[in-house]
Amino acid sequence: MGENKSDVLQGTLDLMVLKTLESMGALHGYGIARRIEQVSGNTLSLNQGTIYPALLRLEQRGWIKAEWGLSETNRRAKFYSLSRTGRRQIERETENWERVAATIARFLISPR
């Protein structure tokens, strides 16, 4: 990642992928990565070595499902969508992220 780009924690990436699929519907991996970059205001940069292991992990957990189809350029691509379990997991992951963010915020605002 470039010096102006941020690293993404694994659990945070999982939540971003789930929320992207929730809002956009089925997308291929490249589309998911570009949408996350777009929503982040290009402060995040996701490459194949980042997004595809995350998609595989989410698929193995049953939070997303994958189906082969044709991309907008007529190439064969795997399209990912939320599973029922994934829809429920978004709430759990959001609560967990908010708890972690609140903990970090306590450190940032604590007196020196």
N, C-alpha and C positions, 0 to 999 in steps of 0.2 A: 504494500500500500504506500501511496505517496505521503510526503510529510504533512500534507494538509488533510489527509484522510484518517479516519478513526478505525481502530481495531474493534471488532464486534465480539462480545462474549457469546459463547455457544447458546445459552438459554435465551439470550436476547434475540439472537438470530432466529431461533425456533419461533418465538413469538411474532417476530416481524414477518416471517414466512406465512404463519397461520393467519395473521391479520390481513396480509396481502391477498391470500386466497379467499378469505371471507369477503373482502370488499370487491375484488376483481373477478372472482369466479376462476374457472380452470385456466391455467397458464403453463407454458413450458418453463424449464429452469432458467433459460436466458431471460425470458420475460419477467420472471419473478425477481431476478437479480437487478435488472434495469429499473423495475418499479420501486424496489427498495432504495436504490440509489437516488431515484427521482424524488421520492417522498422525503428522503434525508437531506434534500437540497444539495446533493452530490458531496456530502461530507463523508459518506460511506462508499467504499469500492469493494464489490464482491466479484471474485473470479471463480472459475470452475472448481478450483481446489477448495473453495469455501462453500459455495451454494450446493453442489451435488452431494457431498457427504451429509450435509444437513437434510437435504431432501430424502436421501436414503434412510437416515436415522428416523425421520418423522414417519416415513412409510413403514419401516419396521415396527415402530410403536403403534401403528394403526391410526395415526392422527390424520394422515392424508392417504389418498389412493392415487394410483397412476394408471394411465391409459395411453396407448400409442395412437398418434394421429398425425395430421399434416400441418406443418407450420404455415405461416403466411407466405413463405417462400417455396412452398410445396416440398419441403423436406420432412422426412419422418422425424418426429419428435415425441418425447414423452410429456404428456400433459398431466399436471397435478391438480387435485381438487381436495377440499376438506371432506373428511369422513364425519359421521355422526359423533364419534369419539373425539375427533379434532375440534368440532364445534364446542363440545363441553370443555375440552382442555383449554381453550382460549381463556375462559373465565379463570381457571386455576392458574394458568401462566401469568395472566394479567395481575392477579392478586399477589403472586410471588414477586413479580417485577416491582410492583408498587412497594412491597415490604422492603426489598433490597434498596430501592431508590430512597426510601425514607431513612433507612439506616445510614446510607452514604451521606444524605443531606445533613444528618445530625453531626457528622464529622466535619462537614464543610462549614457549618454555622457555629460550631462549638468555639468557646473563647480560647484564645491562645495562651 
